[in-house]
Amino acid sequence: MKITKKIVGFSVNKADDAASIEAAQAQPELADVIQMHETLKRPEKLIGSTYKLKVPTHVSGHAMYITINDIVLNEGTEHELRRPFEVFINTKNLDHFQWIVALTLIMSAVFRKGGDVTFIVDELRSVFDPRGGYWNKGKYMPSIIAEIGEVIETHLIDIGMLKRDEVDPEQQKMIDAKKAELNAEAEAATETGPENQAAGEEAWQANASLCSKCNHKALVLRDGCQTCLNCGDSKCG
């Protein structure tokens, strides 16, 4: 190599430096991973899931249909993710029109912001109706908005953003055994006959109380300990 300019300084590459340079040159470039953010443009096509929410007639005379549209990020790569992008709620009950529009706009904005959006489930489930809640499918719902939060949670579990709370197999065996014992006792006692049971309840639930953790009517006193026979929560630890 012919040097045509004046030398003003020099340095010597070590063997380790040369090896690291060669390794860096040989390493393939990392693919650009797209994350959810508020400037991400809405694609022409989104994947949607619609959930029917039927509440007791004294709460709302019409069902609600909750549609959640998801965007697929990094499709076809190992970094593929499915994330909620927007939500719509339809119902014939016009009494709920204003807050439904506001709620869907806010939730859609939160989804498009990106990051950890799972907090919205707890926020919705913590809303209580001042007129009182209601029972739906064996679970106490403090408000319609709280039940919408349950639907959002179900969807986030389906797309992998949340994990389903599962009872330990050994604990589940204990719960099933206690249920069998209580059912046998309830069926043998005349005062807890079928006429005292609510629709959809098992015999043992006639004397059960509401669990503050899972909101199911499944809290019973057994062996001197308050235990929920739905989620396994126990006052004795």
ZAZA-442920 format. One record per residue: x, y, z of N, C-alpha, C, O, CB in turn; residue in three letters. Coordinates in steps of 0.02 Angstrom, whole numbers, padded with zeros to 5 digits, always signed. Atoms other than C-alpha are relative to their C-alpha. Glycine has a CB too. Layout:
N
XYZXYZXYZXYZXYZALA;...
end
This chain:
237
+00043-00059+00000+00000+00000+00000+00044+00062+00000+00089+00068+00042-00048+00000+00061MET;-00039-00061+00006+00072+00168-00052-00031+00055+00041-00090+00070+00034+00006+00021-00074LYS;+00023-00055-00043+00058+00309+00074+00013+00065-00036+00071+00081-00052+00034-00001+00070ILE;-00008-00062+00038+00025+00474-00014-00008+00063+00043+00003+00118+00020-00051+00002-00057THR;+00010-00057-00044-00013+00584+00138+00047-00004+00059+00074-00057+00075-00073+00003+00025LYS;-00045-00003-00058+00088+00640+00287-00030-00038+00059-00090-00030+00073+00013+00073+00019LYS;+00022+00038-00058+00075+00523+00437+00001+00046+00061+00053+00075+00078+00044-00063+00012ILE;+00005-00043-00059+00013+00617+00590-00009-00040+00065-00006-00011+00119-00058+00049-00008VAL;+00008+00042-00059-00014+00469+00708-00013-00071-00021-00028-00085-00079-00057+00026+00045GLY;+00012+00070+00017-00032+00281+00718-00018-00038+00063-00006-00015+00119+00062-00031-00034PHE;+00016+00046-00055-00096+00138+00827+00006-00071-00025+00002-00083-00085-00071+00014+00030SER;-00009+00071+00017-00070-00050+00831-00060-00040+00024-00077-00037+00083+00067-00028+00030VAL;+00056+00043-00019-00219-00170+00828+00026-00063+00033+00072-00096+00008-00043-00017-00061ASN;-00018+00062-00032-00205-00312+00951-00038-00058-00032-00086-00048-00069-00015+00003+00076LYS;+00031+00060+00029-00252-00490+00906-00073-00006+00023-00116-00025-00016+00039-00064+00019ALA;+00068+00004-00026-00406-00482+01019-00046+00049-00036-00104+00033-00050-00001+00013+00075ASP;+00040-00050+00035-00467-00323+00935-00017-00022-00070-00073-00012-00093+00037+00067-00002ASP;+00012+00024+00068-00449-00399+00763-00053-00055-00001-00094-00058-00046+00066-00026-00031ALA;+00049+00055-00003-00548-00553+00815-00070+00027+00013-00118+00002-00016+00020-00051+00055ALA;+00066-00028-00015-00690-00448+00887-00029+00037-00060-00089+00035-00071+00004+00047+00060SER;+00023-00035+00061-00698-00343+00728-00025-00050-00051-00077-00039-00082+00057+00042-00030ILE;+00021+00052+00047-00708-00499+00621-00067-00032+00021-00109-00046-00020+00054-00054-00007GLU;+00062+00030-00026-00844-00571+00734-00059+00046-00011-00114+00024-00028+00007-00018+00074ALA;+00054-00048+00009-00946-00412+00724-00021+00005-00073-00080+00012-00089+00021+00069+00025ALA;+00015-00003+00071-00931-00408+00535-00037-00062-00023-00079-00059-00069+00064+00009-00040GLN;+00032+00063+00020-00985-00590+00523-00070-00008+00028-00110-00047+00002+00043-00058+00021ALA;+00065+00006-00032-01137-00567+00637-00054+00032-00044-00045+00089-00066+00000+00032+00070GLN;+00053-00028+00041-01299-00543+00538-00036+00056+00036-00039+00058+00098-00050-00054-00021PRO;+00035-00056-00029-01398-00385+00565-00066-00024+00031-00100-00067+00004-00014+00054-00053GLU;+00062+00019-00034-01542-00400+00689-00060+00031-00036-00057+00087-00060+00002+00023+00073LEU;+00060-00024+00032-01715-00384+00617-00032+00055+00041-00029+00054+00103-00050-00058-00011ALA;+00034-00054-00035-01812-00228+00660-00065-00027+00030-00110-00048-00007-00015+00060-00048ASP;+00059+00025-00035-01940-00280+00791-00047+00058+00012-00029+00107+00045+00020-00035+00068VAL;+00049-00053-00007-02097-00174+00785-00038-00010+00066-00067-00064+00078-00049+00000-00059ILE;+00037+00001-00063-02172-00135+00955-00062+00044-00007-00066+00088-00049+00045+00024+00058GLN;+00062-00039+00001-02345-00065+00991+00014+00070+00025+00044+00079+00078-00054-00034+00043MET;-00007-00070-00021-02346+00126+00999-00055+00041-00032-00087+00019-00079+00071+00028-00019HIS;+00058-00041+00019-02469+00267+00974+00004+00028-00071-00047+00049-00098-00009+00056+00048GLU;-00007-00026+00067-02399+00322+00805-00006-00055-00053-00001-00042-00113+00066+00036-00008THR;+00007+00055+00047-02424+00150+00728-00066+00007-00038-00119+00014-00008+00003-00069+00037LEU;+00059-00011+00041-02545+00168+00583-00045-00063+00000-00021-00119+00004+00020+00018-00071LYS;+00048+00055+00002-02702+00062+00578+00004-00035-00068-00004-00002-00120-00072+00026+00013ARG;-00002+00036+00063-02685-00074+00446-00070-00007-00030-00120+00008+00003+00031-00069+00009PRO;+00064+00008+00034-02822-00110+00319-00042-00056+00031-00103-00054+00028+00011-00013-00074GLU;+00036+00058-00026-02866-00274+00405+00023-00015+00071+00083-00017+00085+00011-00062-00045LYS;-00015+00020-00068-02876-00320+00589-00039-00063+00017-00090-00078-00013-00019+00058+00050LEU;+00033+00061-00023-02922-00482+00677-00046+00018+00058-00023+00048+00107+00052-00055+00021ILE;+00048-00019-00051-03080-00463+00782-00031-00059+00036-00040-00112+00007-00053+00042-00031GLY;+00037+00049-00040-03166-00560+00921-00058+00037+00033-00048+00091+00061+00047-00035+00054SER;+00060-00031-00029-03343-00522+00979-00027-00044+00056-00035-00104+00048-00054+00011-00054THR;+00025+00035-00059-03408-00569+01151-00070+00026+00017-00081+00087+00019+00048+00009+00061TYR;+00068-00019-00020-03592-00569+01201-00003+00004+00076+00014-00043+00111-00053-00049-00027LYS;+00005-00011-00071-03623-00496+01373-00074+00008+00017-00105+00058+00001+00041+00063+00023LEU;+00070+00000-00019-03795-00539+01442-00005+00009+00075+00016-00034+00114-00035-00065-00022LYS;+00007-00015-00071-03837-00459+01608-00073-00009+00020-00116-00010-00024+00025+00072+00017VAL;+00070+00007-00021-03996-00480+01714-00043+00057-00027-00020+00113-00036-00004-00002+00076PRO;+00045-00048+00031-04148-00390+01643-00012+00062+00043-00025+00116+00016-00067-00033-00014THR;+00011-00059-00041-04165-00276+01794+00059+00049-00003+00053+00107+00017-00012-00021+00073HIS;-00059-00044+00008-03991-00207+01756-00001+00032-00069+00009+00092-00076+00066-00040+00010VAL;+00005-00024+00068-04009-00192+01568-00043-00048-00040-00033-00109-00038+00071+00007-00033SER;+00047+00043+00036-04147-00256+01457+00029-00028-00064-00003-00070-00096-00061+00038-00016GLY;-00029+00023+00063-04030-00285+01310+00073-00023+00011+00108+00003+00054-00002+00057-00054HIS;-00068+00026-00005-03869-00382+01286+00049+00051-00030+00031+00094-00070+00006-00068-00036ALA;-00053-00040+00029-03703-00299+01247+00046-00045-00041+00057-00103-00023+00041+00037+00056MET;-00046+00037+00043-03586-00354+01108+00066+00038-00002+00070+00093-00028-00030-00010-00072TYR;-00065-00032-00006-03404-00315+01141+00047-00028-00052+00063-00088-00052+00030-00010+00072ILE;-00046+00021+00054-03289-00322+00990+00069+00030+00013+00077+00091+00020-00027+00023-00070THR;-00069-00022-00010-03100-00313+01015+00040-00020-00062+00045-00079-00079+00031-00032+00064ILE;-00040+00012+00059-02992-00295+00860+00074+00001+00018+00098+00045+00054-00014+00053-00054ASN;-00071+00007-00015-02810-00351+00868+00043+00014-00062+00022+00000-00118+00015-00070+00027ASP;-00050-00009+00053-02659-00302+00766+00054-00052+00009+00074-00067+00066+00030+00072+00001ILE;-00054+00049-00003-02526-00431+00723+00065+00034-00018+00074+00058-00074-00014-00060-00049VAL;-00065-00032+00010-02349-00363+00742+00052-00051-00019+00052-00108+00006+00022+00038+00064LEU;-00055+00044+00022-02197-00439+00656-00027-00067-00026+00000-00120-00009+00050-00011+00058ASN;+00033+00061+00024-02308-00564+00565+00048-00043-00040+00085-00018-00083-00061+00018-00043GLU;-00041+00048+00036-02220-00719+00503+00071-00007+00027+00111-00044-00002+00003+00019-00070GLY;-00067+00005-00030-02066-00695+00614-00005-00030+00070-00060-00042+00095+00034+00070+00003THR;-00001+00027-00068-02012-00766+00781-00023+00051+00052-00036+00033+00110+00069-00025+00017GLU;+00022-00053-00046-02061-00598+00859-00073+00018-00010-00095+00071+00012+00044+00062-00010HIS;+00071-00014+00014-02243-00609+00803-00039+00009+00066-00035-00033+00111-00031-00056-00042GLU;+00041-00015-00058-02361-00532+00931-00070+00021-00022-00079+00052-00074+00032+00056+00043LEU;+00069-00023+00012-02549-00507+00937-00020+00045+00057-00020+00024+00115-00049-00061-00007ARG;+00015-00049-00051-02600-00351+01029-00067+00035-00015-00083+00047-00073+00057+00052+00005ARG;+00063-00035+00011-02769-00265+01056+00012+00070-00028+00058+00105-00007-00040+00005+00066PRO;-00009-00065+00034-02790-00111+00947-00059+00047+00011-00050+00107+00020+00010-00011-00075PHE;+00059-00041-00009-02970-00051+00968-00057-00043+00027-00056-00104+00021-00020+00035-00066GLU;+00057+00036-00029-03133-00097+01054-00064+00038-00016-00065+00100-00016+00009-00009+00078VAL;+00066-00029+00013-03316-00068+01012-00051-00038+00042-00045-00098+00052-00018-00004-00076PHE;+00054+00031-00039-03472-00100+01117-00066+00022-00031-00080+00082-00038+00003+00020+00076ILE;+00065-00014+00030-03644-00112+01037-00056-00027+00045-00050-00082+00073-00005-00031-00070ASN;+00059+00021-00037-03812-00121+01126-00060+00041-00022-00052+00098-00046+00012+00007+00077THR;+00061-00036+00017-03993-00072+01095-00021+00047+00057-00065+00089+00047-00056-00049-00015LYS;+00017-00042-00058-04001+00009+01268+00034+00068-00007+00094+00074+00005+00020-00035+00066ASN;-00028-00067+00010-03978+00195+01232+00016+00036+00065+00048+00089+00064-00047+00042-00041LEU;-00015-00032-00064-03970+00235+01418+00075-00001+00015+00100+00041+00053-00038-00035+00057ASP;-00072+00008-00013-03788+00178+01417+00043+00032-00056+00104+00026-00054+00017-00074+00007HIS;-00036-00021+00060-03741+00265+01254+00060+00045+00015+00115+00033-00012-00047+00037-00046PHE;-00053-00048-00011-03636+00409+01323+00062-00031+00031+00118-00022+00007-00025+00057+00044GLN;-00059+00027-00033-03525+00313+01442+00031-00057-00040+00091-00069-00034-00018-00025+00070TRP;-00028+00052+00042-03505+00170+01318+00047+00031-00052+00102+00006-00063-00055-00041-00036ILE;-00042-00035+00049-03437+00290+01186+00065+00024+00032+00119+00015+00005-00037+00059-00032VAL;-00060-00025-00035-03319+00371+01312+00046-00057+00020+00107-00052+00011-00021+00040+00063ALA;-00040+00056-00023-03261+00204+01381+00038-00033-00058+00097-00049-00051-00043-00052+00035LEU;-00033+00033+00057-03223+00128+01210+00056+00044-00029+00108+00019-00050-00052-00017-00055THR;-00052-00045+00025-03127+00283+01154+00062-00001+00044+00118-00002+00020-00027+00071-00006LEU;-00056-00001-00048-03020+00283+01312+00037-00067-00004+00099-00067-00005-00025+00013+00072ILE;-00033+00065+00003-02986+00095+01305+00040-00009-00065+00095-00035-00064-00052-00057+00006MET;-00036+00004+00064-02939+00104+01120+00064+00042+00002+00115+00021-00025-00045+00023-00057SER;-00059-00042-00006-02819+00247+01159+00054-00033+00042+00113-00030+00026-00018+00068+00029ALA;-00047+00036-00043-02739+00145+01299+00032-00057-00038+00093-00067-00033-00035-00026+00063VAL;-00026+00056+00038-02720-00006+01185+00053+00023-00051+00105-00009-00059-00056-00037-00037PHE;-00045-00025+00052-02636+00097+01048+00063+00031+00029+00114+00038-00005-00035+00051-00044ARG;-00059-00029-00033-02517+00176+01173+00055-00052+00006+00114-00034+00005-00019+00028+00070LYS;-00050+00053-00007-02432+00007+01193+00023-00010+00071-00004+00021+00117+00060+00015-00044GLY;-00025+00015-00067-02334-00060+01340-00045-00050+00034-00081-00089+00002+00005+00064+00041GLY;+00040+00046-00040-02417-00156+01480-00070+00030+00010-00079+00074+00052+00034-00015+00068ASP;+00069-00026-00004-02604-00124+01455-00044-00044+00043-00104-00032+00048-00030+00005-00070VAL;+00040+00046-00040-02659-00265+01570-00030+00033+00062-00077+00006+00092+00041-00060+00020THR;+00025-00035-00060-02687-00140+01712-00073+00021-00009-00109+00030+00041+00043+00061+00015PHE;+00068-00024+00012-02850-00088+01629-00052-00050+00026-00108-00030+00042-00011+00011-00075ILE;+00046+00051-00026-02929-00253+01685-00017+00014+00073-00076+00015+00092+00030-00070-00007VAL;+00011-00014-00071-02906-00214+01870-00037+00066+00010-00078+00072+00056+00067+00002+00037ASP;+00034-00065-00007-02963-00034+01845-00075-00007-00013-00115+00021+00023+00031+00052-00047GLU;+00071+00009+00016-03127-00088+01764-00035-00042+00052-00092-00029+00071-00007-00031-00069LEU;+00031+00045-00049-03159-00227+01889-00009+00033+00068-00046+00007+00110+00042-00063+00008ARG;+00006-00034-00065-03142-00105+02034-00056+00051+00001-00065+00086+00051+00066+00034+00017SER;+00055-00048+00004-03291+00000+01976-00063-00032+00030-00083-00086+00010-00013+00023-00074VAL;+00060+00025-00034-03445-00022+02088-00059+00044-00017-00054+00106-00019+00011-00002+00077PHE;+00062-00036+00013-03623+00026+02045-00030+00021+00066-00041-00021+00109-00049-00044-00041ASP;+00029-00022-00064-03697+00134+02185-00068-00030+00014-00090-00031+00072-00005+00076+00001PRO;+00066+00032-00010-03865+00047+02157+00007-00073+00020-00042-00106+00036-00042+00005-00063ARG;-00012+00070-00018-03784-00121+02195+00017-00042-00061-00001-00025-00117-00061-00029+00035GLY;-00020+00044+00055-03712-00262+02092-00053-00053-00013-00111-00046+00005+00066-00033+00016GLY;+00046+00053+00018-03789-00422+02028+00038-00065-00008+00099-00065-00014-00038+00017-00065TYR;-00030+00066+00010-03757-00609+02009-00009-00020-00073-00063-00012-00101-00032-00052+00047TRP;+00003+00023+00069-03717-00677+01837+00042-00063-00007+00103-00062+00002+00025+00055-00049ASN;-00033+00065+00009-03674-00860+01804+00040-00021+00062+00096-00045+00057+00046+00003-00061LYS;-00030+00022-00062-03635-00893+01986+00055+00045+00027+00089+00027+00075+00027-00067-00008GLY;-00053-00046-00022-03518-00744+02004-00030+00069+00013-00072+00093-00025+00057+00005-00052LYS;+00025-00066-00017-03551-00577+02088+00036+00053-00041+00098+00054-00043+00008+00014+00076TYR;-00027-00055+00039-03526-00426+01975-00018+00066+00032-00078+00081+00038-00025-00003-00074MET;+00016-00064-00033-03513-00256+02061-00029+00052-00047-00060+00100-00024+00062+00028+00032PRO;+00028-00048+00049-03561-00165+01899+00007-00029-00070+00042-00078-00081+00036+00070+00006SER;-00007+00021+00070-03581-00183+01711+00071+00012-00023+00099-00028-00060-00050+00039-00045ILE;-00068-00016+00021-03412-00099+01688+00049-00052+00026+00097-00070-00008+00021+00071+00025ILE;-00042+00053-00027-03333-00229+01802-00005-00063-00042+00045-00098-00052-00019-00015+00073ALA;+00007+00060+00042-03405-00367+01693+00032+00010-00068+00057-00037-00098-00074-00017-00008GLU;-00038-00015+00061-03335-00280+01539+00074-00013+00011+00109-00037-00033-00012+00074-00023ILE;-00070+00015-00018-03168-00291+01629+00014-00075-00003+00068-00096-00023+00016+00027+00069GLY;-00007+00072+00002-03196-00479+01645+00008-00024-00073+00048-00068-00088-00060-00035+00033GLU;-00004+00017+00071-03222-00489+01456+00068+00018-00028+00099-00021-00065-00056+00035-00040VAL;-00066-00021+00023-03063-00390+01423+00053-00048+00026+00100-00065-00010+00016+00072+00025ILE;-00047+00047-00028-02969-00507+01540+00000-00066-00039+00053-00093-00054-00015-00013+00074GLU;+00006+00062+00039-03034-00660+01447+00036+00006-00067+00070-00040-00089-00074-00018-00012THR;-00032-00010+00065-02975-00586+01282+00076+00004+00006+00112-00025-00034-00026+00064-00033HIS;-00072-00006-00009-02802-00541+01348+00031-00068+00016+00089-00080-00001+00016+00051+00055LEU;-00024+00068-00013-02784-00720+01411+00004-00039-00065+00051-00076-00078-00046-00036+00051ILE;+00002+00036+00064-02834-00787+01240+00058+00018-00046+00083-00025-00083-00066+00014-00035ASP;-00054-00021+00045-02701-00685+01150+00069-00004+00033+00119+00014+00002-00012+00071-00025ILE;-00064+00012-00033-02565-00725+01278+00029+00058+00039+00087+00054+00060+00048-00020-00050GLY;-00027-00055-00039-02547-00558+01367-00007-00011+00075+00030+00018+00115-00035+00065-00019MET;+00011+00018-00070-02612-00629+01532-00001-00076+00007-00016-00112-00041-00065+00031+00027LEU;+00003+00071-00015-02599-00799+01613-00062-00015+00041-00081+00024+00086+00064-00025+00036LYS;+00059+00019-00037-02752-00889+01677+00019-00024+00069+00066-00063+00077-00040-00054-00038ARG;-00013+00023-00069-02757-00912+01865-00025-00072+00007-00084-00086-00001-00036+00047+00052ASP;+00017+00071-00006-02753-01099+01893+00017-00024+00070+00068-00007+00099+00036-00042-00053GLU;-00011+00029-00066-02770-01193+02056+00049-00058-00005+00047-00096-00053-00067-00023+00032VAL;-00048+00055-00002-02629-01311+02102-00037-00067-00001-00089-00073+00032+00045+00005+00063ASP;+00035+00064+00005-02677-01493+02058-00015-00032+00068-00070-00059+00077+00042-00048-00040PRO;+00012+00029-00066-02657-01551+02239-00054+00039+00037-00096+00010+00071+00065-00001+00041GLU;+00051-00042-00032-02760-01404+02301-00068-00013-00031-00119-00013+00003+00019+00074-00006GLN;+00063+00014+00034-02892-01443+02169-00031-00065+00025-00092-00070+00032+00011-00003-00075GLN;+00025+00064-00028-02906-01622+02235-00033+00011+00068-00085-00017+00082+00058-00051+00006LYS;+00028-00016-00066-02935-01553+02410-00067+00036-00007-00115+00021+00030+00049+00042+00040MET;+00062-00037+00011-03068-01433+02345-00055-00046-00023-00112-00042+00001+00011+00056-00052ILE;+00050+00048+00025-03158-01572+02250-00025-00046+00056-00084-00062+00059+00029-00042-00058ASP;+00019+00044-00056-03156-01682+02405-00047+00037+00048-00096+00008+00072+00062-00025+00038ALA;+00043-00039-00046-03231-01543+02513-00068+00013-00031-00119+00012+00003+00034+00067+00017LYS;+00063-00010+00034-03364-01509+02382-00044-00062+00005-00104-00058+00019+00011+00019-00074LYS;+00037+00062-00004-03414-01692+02381-00028-00011+00070-00086-00032+00078+00045-00060-00019ALA;+00024+00007-00068-03426-01695+02571-00058+00047+00015-00108+00027+00044+00058+00013+00049GLU;+00052-00049-00014-03529-01536+02579-00064-00015-00039-00119-00005-00013+00025+00069-00018LEU;+00059+00019+00039-03645-01594+02439-00038-00056+00033-00099-00056+00035+00020-00019-00071ASN;+00032+00056-00034-03678-01756+02531-00036+00023+00063-00092+00000+00077+00052-00054+00018ALA;+00031-00026-00060-03715-01662+02692-00061+00042-00015-00112+00038+00019+00050+00040+00041GLU;+00055-00044+00018-03826-01534+02606-00060-00040-00025-00117-00023-00010+00022+00051-00052ALA;+00054+00040+00027-03927-01666+02515-00035-00041+00055-00094-00056+00050+00026-00046-00055GLU;+00029+00039-00055-03953-01763+02677-00041+00043+00047-00086+00018+00081+00056-00035+00039ALA;+00035-00045-00045-04016-01611+02771-00062+00028-00035-00058+00054-00090+00046+00059+00023ALA;+00063-00022+00030-04198-01566+02738-00003+00076-00007-00036+00102-00052-00058-00024+00041THR;+00005-00073+00001-04173-01381+02776+00040+00031-00057+00032+00090-00071+00024+00029+00065GLU;-00039-00026+00056-04051-01362+02631-00018-00038-00063+00025-00056-00103+00077-00005+00013THR;+00024+00037+00058-04157-01448+02501+00003+00042-00063+00023+00101-00059-00070-00024+00011GLY;-00004-00035+00064-04169-01399+02317-00040+00065-00001-00023+00111-00038-00024-00044-00055PRO;+00041-00061+00002-04305-01269+02355+00037+00060+00028+00017+00117+00015-00064-00011+00039GLU;-00039-00056-00028-04176-01164+02449+00061+00018-00042+00099+00063-00023+00022-00018+00070ASN;-00057-00013+00043-04049-01167+02308-00019+00049-00055-00074+00047-00082+00026-00064-00030GLN;+00010-00045+00057-04031-01028+02181+00013-00037-00064+00046-00090-00065+00046+00062+00006ALA;-00008+00033+00065-04035-01071+01997+00074-00005-00018+00111+00044-00012-00038+00037-00054ALA;-00070+00009+00021-03870-01144+01937+00048-00015+00056+00107-00025+00043+00023+00059-00035GLY;-00044+00014-00057-03803-01176+02112+00002-00074+00015-00046-00111+00002-00022+00039+00061GLU;-00004+00068-00027-03741-01339+02183-00028+00001+00071-00037+00053+00101+00073-00026-00001GLU;+00030+00005-00066-03812-01404+02346+00042+00033+00054+00015+00065+00099-00012-00073+00018ALA;-00043-00026-00052-03660-01352+02448+00002+00077+00001+00021+00106+00052+00070-00026-00010TRP;-00003-00073+00004-03675-01170+02390-00057+00034+00037-00057+00095+00045-00001+00022-00071GLN;+00057-00030-00035-03839-01144+02485+00022+00037+00063-00007+00089+00080-00052-00054+00019ALA;-00024-00032-00062-03742-01100+02643+00068+00034-00010+00101+00052+00039+00006-00052+00055ASN;-00064-00032+00014-03589-01026+02557-00008+00076-00001-00063+00101-00012+00029-00025-00067ALA;+00000-00073+00004-03543-00842+02563+00046+00024-00055+00081-00016-00087+00021+00031+00069SER;-00037-00029+00056-03459-00725+02440+00075+00003+00015+00095+00028+00068-00026+00070-00017LEU;-00073-00005-00006-03270-00741+02415+00023+00068-00024+00006+00088-00080+00036-00057-00039CYS;-00023-00068+00018-03188-00570+02414+00055+00000-00053+00070+00051-00082+00024+00036+00061SER;-00054+00004+00049-03048-00632+02301-00025-00013-00071-00004+00021-00118+00049-00054+00020LYS;+00022+00018+00067-03140-00713+02155-00073+00019-00013-00098+00009-00069+00009-00075-00010CYS;+00069-00022+00006-03317-00645+02187-00049-00056-00016-00103-00043-00043-00005+00052-00054ASN;+00045+00056+00008-03394-00819+02180-00032-00017+00068-00001-00007+00121+00037-00062-00029HIS;+00033+00022-00061-03520-00883+02308+00027-00070+00016-00005-00120+00000-00078+00000-00008LYS;-00034+00064-00010-03401-01019+02365+00040-00002+00065+00079-00049+00076+00047-00013-00058ALA;-00037-00002-00062-03333-00970+02536-00037-00038+00054-00094-00021+00072+00013+00073+00022LEU;+00033+00042-00050-03371-01103+02667+00046-00008+00060+00107-00002+00055-00019-00069-00030VAL;-00038+00014-00061-03318-01139+02845+00008-00076+00005-00041-00112+00014-00036+00030+00064LEU;-00014+00072-00002-03234-01309+02847+00062-00012+00041+00113+00020+00031+00008-00029-00072ARG;-00057+00016-00044-03120-01383+02980+00024+00063+00037+00084+00071+00048+00057-00031-00040ASP;-00018-00060-00038-03126-01216+03072+00035+00053-00041+00066+00097-00013+00042-00018+00057GLY;-00037-00047+00043-03060-01121+02921-00045+00022-00058-00077-00020-00090+00065-00032-00026CYS;+00037-00026+00057-03144-01008+02793+00040-00013-00064+00095+00013-00072-00014+00076+00009GLN;-00034+00020+00062-03098-01081+02623-00046+00010-00060-00105-00008-00057+00023-00073+00004THR;+00038-00007+00062-03156-01036+02447+00009-00063-00041+00065-00084-00057+00023+00063-00039CYS;-00003+00061+00040-03201-01190+02347-00002+00014-00074-00017-00031-00114-00058-00045+00019LEU;-00008-00016+00070-03180-01097+02184+00073+00017-00017+00102-00013-00062-00045+00058-00019ASN;-00069-00021+00014-03010-01011+02190+00051-00030+00048+00111-00026+00037+00005+00076+00002CYS;-00045+00031-00048-02938-01103+02341+00026+00047+00053+00066+00026+00095+00056-00029-00035GLY;-00024-00048-00050-02910-00945+02444-00022-00022+00070-00080-00040+00080-00025+00071-00015ASP;+00015+00024-00067-02902-00988+02629+00021+00053+00051+00075+00083+00045+00035-00067+00014SER;-00016-00047-00053-02906-00879+02784+00054-00026+00046+00082+00010+00086-00062+00016+00041LYS;-00052+00031-00043-02786-01001+02866+00068-00003-00036+00116-00031-00009-00020-00071+00020CYS;-00064-00001+00036-02650-00973+02736+00012-00061-00043+00064-00066-00075+00056+00006+00049GLY;
end
